[in-house]
Amino acid sequence: MPPSMTILANGVRVGSEETNSPIATVTLAIEAGPRYETPENNGITHFIGHLAFKGFKSWPRDALDKYLYENGIKLTVNTSPELIAFTATCPADFSIYMVELFYKIVVDLELAEGDIEAEKKRMYWELKAADECPKRLTFHYLHTSAYQGTSFGMPVMGTTKNIQSFDKQALECYIQQQFQPHRIAITAAGKVNHDQIVCAVDKTFGNIPTYPGDCSSLPGVPGYTGSEIRYRNDDMPFAHVALAVEAPGFNDETHEMLKAIGHAVGSWSKTQGGPIMEGRANKMAGMARGVSHSSCCEFFETFYHTYRDTGLFGIYFVADKMKLEDMIYFIGDYWMHICTALRESELEYAIAQYKTEKARSLTRLHNITENMAKQILYSCSVKDISDTIGKIEQLKVKDAKSVFSTYIYDKCPVVVGVGPTENLPEYNRIRSSMYWLRF
């Protein structure tokens, strides 16, 4: 069935999509994160996510854990720069009870001092693990460099100094100010009934009053800066590099087009083998064919991080220190090829890959609920996937080149390198590869 949406009187938004799945997924999404934080409380949203299922004032932790275990309910939390999502996967009959559980997160968190101190220690280890993961460190620096000077560039997990300062009073104050009805969305997918979900949400979240302070204004569009960060460490076996440009946000009509065209670049790993030895020359994106022939990297992937009104589109790759210049050349050359000489066959390949990815996303209920939550929070509407795919199928080569050129051609990139980066071309050379001289 097509997705449905309802907005309650106090601004809470409810969305659902009924499927034949015997299980259900319910998501509570709240607009919170570094975008709504300050340098003094940066990381507090992520910290609250850690404490969300440690027990409530009306429901001790032991009893909560027993209830979840006996009924086969799985809870997860995900924090991004502008959203925190609590997701429950459960038998379909328990979807209504998950709404009540999520309501307690907003109004009934216990926030015991012992739990707060224990989570601080866990957060220190989490920060240490993030610093030791080259990919996570690369993308952290990517956001820091691209959105420097804005709250969007602050880390999701915060800093050790901030974490040490968090106490019960600070956490309760932040929840009261930021977990507001107009920033809350409840979405459900699976064998669920929309009217029942709306009724359950109205009985709980419908009673949340609006905070008397002025918190309705949305932070402005974060400013993008073409720049670079290099963290050189010659002890690492490979360099981890990300090259990106500013891209349209979730609400922009070209957002899905750029995502589809990105599949023309594709991704590749040495574990896949080369096109010659595998006989797959016609089944790989153009850049993947070139990279596999020359073996100039171990792995690369196209990424597109989208937010409400901005995004980052680019390529992340892992390569030997002596192959960095070759890989940068391949990226710039193929991006310019798409801008100026994209072929019909390449666009058909990209659209087919895009449709496959969209269809695969329908097999994971948590993807459905989280995407639906973004739609109703960012645009107050829910689009059926068939409508989105239908528009992409009508995409012409001329339009694809125009969209890609709008965001890629002659734009200032943000470049991040972690590891042995001595051979990574300097920024002005990379910038000069973002256009071709024409006569």
N, C-alpha and C positions, 0 to 999 in steps of 0.2 A: 504494500500500500504506500501511496505517497506520504511524505512527512507532513505533520501538522504542527501548528504553533499557536500558543495563546499567551497573552500578556495580562497579568493580574493587575488589580487596581493600584497596588503600591509599586508596580514597575517590574516585579519578578517575571521572567520570561520562561515559558515551558514549551518544550518541543519533544516530539516522539515520532518514531517510525516503526510500524508493526511489520515483523517478519515471521517466518515459520520456525525460527530457532527455538528450541526448548528452554534456552537460558535467556537471560536479559542482562543488559548493561545499563546502569544508571550513572550519570555524570553530573556533578555539581561544579560548575565553572564560575569563577569570580574574577572580575577584572582587578587584579592586584599583582604586584611584582615590582622590579626595579623602576619601571616607568612611573609608578605611584609612590616611590620611596624617596628618601632624602639621603645625602651622604652619611648622616648620623644614624639612620636606622636601616641602611641598606642590608638586605639579607633577611629581614624579619619575616617576609612572606614565606620564604623557603623554610625558615625555622618553625613557623606555625604549622606548615605541612608535616614536619617531623612529629609534632605533638598532637596531630589531629585525632589519632586513634589510640591515644594513651589513657583513655578513660574520660568519663563525663561526671559532672556533679551528681547526676541522677542515675548513673550507670557505671559502677566500678570497672576497672580495667579487666580484672579476672573474669567477671561475668560477661563482659563484652567479647573477650577472646574466646570464651567457651561457646557463646552464641554463634560467632562467625565460624568456628571450627565445626560445630555440629551440623550447621546448615550449608556447608560448602561454599561460603561467601569469600571472595577474594577482593581485597581493597588495595588500591594504588593511588599515589599522589604524583602529579607532575607539575613543575613550576617553570614558567617561561618568563621572558622579560615583561610581559604585560598580562599574564593569565596564570591562575592556579586552578588545576582541575583535579577533583577527587572522583575516582571512578570505582564502582562496585560491580563485580560480575557475580551473578547469583541465579538460582532457579527462578523462572519467570514469576512464580507465585509470591516471591519475596520482594518484587520491585517496589511495591508500596511501602514496605518497611524500610527500604533503603532511603526513601525520601525522608522519613522520620529520623533515620540515623544521621543523614547529612544536615538536617535542621539543627541537631544538637551541636554540630561543629561550629555553627554560627553563634548560638546563644548559650551553650551549656558546657563548653570546654572546662575541664577541671584545672589545668595548668598548675599542677602540683610542683612545688619547689624542687623536690627530688627529681622529678621527670625533666624539669628545665635544665638542671645541672648535668644530668646524665646525657641529655641531648647535646649540650655544649661540647662534651668530650667526643661524642660521635661525630659532630660536625667538624671538629678539628681533624679527625682522621679522614673525613670525606674531602675536606679541602686539600689535605696532603695527597690523597689518591688522585684528585683532579689535576694537581700540579705535576704528577708523575705520568699522566696520560697525555701523550703528545697531541692526539687529535682534539681532546677537550681543551687543552691549553691553546691550541691554534685557533679554535673557534671563539674562545674567550677573548683572545687578543684581537680577533677580527672585529667583534662587536665594540671592543674598547677603542680601537683605532677608527672605525667607521663612524661611530657616534660619540666621539670624544667631546667632552664638555657638556654632555647631556646625561640625564638619569638613565637613558636607554643603554648607555655604554657601561653602566655599573654591573658588576657580577651578580648573577642570580643568587649565589650562595653567600654573598657578602664577604666581610673581612673578619679576621680573628678578633680584632679590636671591637668591632660592632657586636659580634656574637657574645663576647665576654660581658657586654653591657646590658644584654637583654634580661629583663625580669618580668614578673607576672603583670605588674602595672603597665609596662610598656606594651606587652602583648595584648592585654585587654583593651587598651586605648586604641591600638592600631585596628583590631578587629571591629570595634565599635564604629570607627571612622570610615574604614574602607570596605567592609563587608556589607555594603548597602544594597537595598532591594533593586535599584536600577542598574546595579553592576552584577546581578546574580542571574544565572541561567541554569535550569534543570532540564536535562535531556535524557530520554530513555529509548532503547532500541531492543527488539526481540519480540517475544510474545507478550506484548503489553497493550493496554487499552488507554487511549489518549485521555478520555474523559475521567477515568479513574486516577490517572497520574495528576491531572489538573486539580481534581478534588483533593487529593492528598497534599499537593503543594499548597493549595489555598488554605487548608486547615493548619498548616505549619508556617511556611515562609510568608504566607499572606498576612500574618500577624506581626511581621517585623516592622517596627516604626522607622521612619526616615530620620537620620541623624540631624540634629538641629543646626550643625555647622554647615558651612559652604563647601561641600565636597562633590557637587554635581558636575563641576567643570572638568573637561578632559584635558590632560596635558597636551601641549602643542605638538605638531609633527617634529620628531627629533631631527636635528640638523645632521646631514651627512657630510663627511670630509674625506676626500681622496687622500690617502696617506699610507704609511707602512710601519710595521713593527718587525724587528728581527731579533730573535733570541738565539744567539749562536752558542752551540754546544757541540764541539767536535768529537766528543765521546759517544755521541749517538750514531748508530749505524746508517740511518737514513734521515733525510730532511723531510719535514712535513710542511707543506706550503698551501696556502689558500689565496686565491685571487678572485675578487668579487667587485661588483658594481652595485650602485643603488638601483632597486627595482620597485615596481608598483606594489602597493599594499593589497590586502585581502579584498577591499571593496572596489578596486579598480577593475574595469571591464576587460583590460588586457592581461590581468593576472593569470587566468587560465591559459590564455594564448601563449604567454611566455613560458609557462610551465610545460606546455606541449612541445614547443619548439626546442626547449632544452633537451628533449629526448633525442634530437638530431645529433647532439654532442655525445650523449650517453655516458657510459661508465665502462671501466675495464679493469681486470686484475690479472696478474701473471698466472694465477691458478686456473684461469679459463683456457689457457693455451693460446697460441697464435692462430690467425685465420687460415694460414697455409697448411699447417700440420693438422688442423681440425676440419679443413674444407668448409669454413664458415664465412668466407669473404663477403658474401652477399647478405649475411645475417647480422652484421655488426655495423654500428654507427661509423660514419666516415673517419672521425678522429680516432676512434678505437682501432680501426684498421691501421692507420699510420703509426700510432703509438706502439702497437703490438709488433709491427714490422721492425721498428727501430729499437725496441726495448729501452725506451728512455725513461720509464718509470716502473715502479712495482705495482702501483694501483692509482686509479683516479676515478672521481665521481663528480657528477654535476649536482649542485645543491641549490635550493631556493627556499630561503627562510622568509616566510611572509608574516607580517603583523597587520594591525588595523590599517595603517596609512603609510607604511613603508615596508621595505624588504631588502634582502641581499641575495643576489643571484651570482653564482660563480662556480669555480672548480676547485676541489681539494685534491691534492695528490701527494704521494709518497715516492721519493726517488733517491737514487744515489747522488752524492754530492757533486759528482762530475757530470751529471745529466740534467742539472737544473736549467741551464740555459736552453738546451734542446727542448725541454718540456714547455718552457715559457714560450718558445717560438711556435710550437705546435698549437698551443692554446690561442695565441694572438692570431695566427694564420687561419685557423679554422673558424674562429669567431668572425673574422672579416669575410671569410668565404660565405658564411650564412647571411651576413648583412648585404652582400653584393651579388652572390652567384648561387644561392640555394637552388637545388634541383627539385623537380617534382617528386622523384623517387625518394629523396631524402625526407621531404615533408611527409610523404605517405608512411614511411618507416616511423617517423617521430609520432605521428597521430596514432598509429597502431600500438606503439609502446605506451603512449599516454592512456589509451582506452584499456589496455591490459592492466595498467597500474590502478586505474579507477575501479575496474571490475574486481581486482584482487582486494581492494580496500573494503568492498562490501562484505567480504568473508570475515572481517574482524569487527565485531560490534562496537568495541571501544573506539575504533576509528570513526565509526558512524556518529556516535554520541558526541565525541570531542569536536568533530567538524561541524556538526549541527549547532553545538553551543557557540562556536565562533561566528557562525552565520547569524544567529539570532541576536548575539551581543553586538556585533559589528554593523549589521544592516537591518535588523528587525524583520528578517524574512528567511525562508528556507527554500533553497532551490533543489529541485529533483535532479538526480544525477543524469538522467536521460536528456534533460534540457541542456545541461552543460556539455555533454558529449556531442549532442546534435550540433551545437554552435561550432565546436572544434572541428567536426567533420566537414563543415562548410569553409574552413580556412583555406585561402588561396596562397600561392607562393608569393605573390606581390605583397599581400597583407602581412605574411609571416616575416618577410625581409624588412618591411616597414616597422613592425613592432620590435624586432630584434635590434634594428639600427637605432631606434628611439632610445633604448636603454644601454646599448653597448658601444655603438660607434662614436669614437672621439670623446669618450667619457673618462673621467679620472678614476682609476680603480683604487681599491684598498688592498694592500699586499701584506701578508703575514708569513714569516718563515721561522720555523723552530727546528733546531738541530744544526748540522754542518752546512751553514748557509753562505759560506764564502763565495761560492760560484753562482749564487743567485744574482741575476742582473740588477743593476741599481735602478731606482724607481723611475728616473726619466727615460731609460731605455724601455722599460715595461710600458710606460705611458705612451711612448711613440709607436708601440705595436697595436694601439687601439684605433688606428686609422691607416688608410692607404692613400698615398698621393695619386691623384688621377690627372690625366692630361686629355 
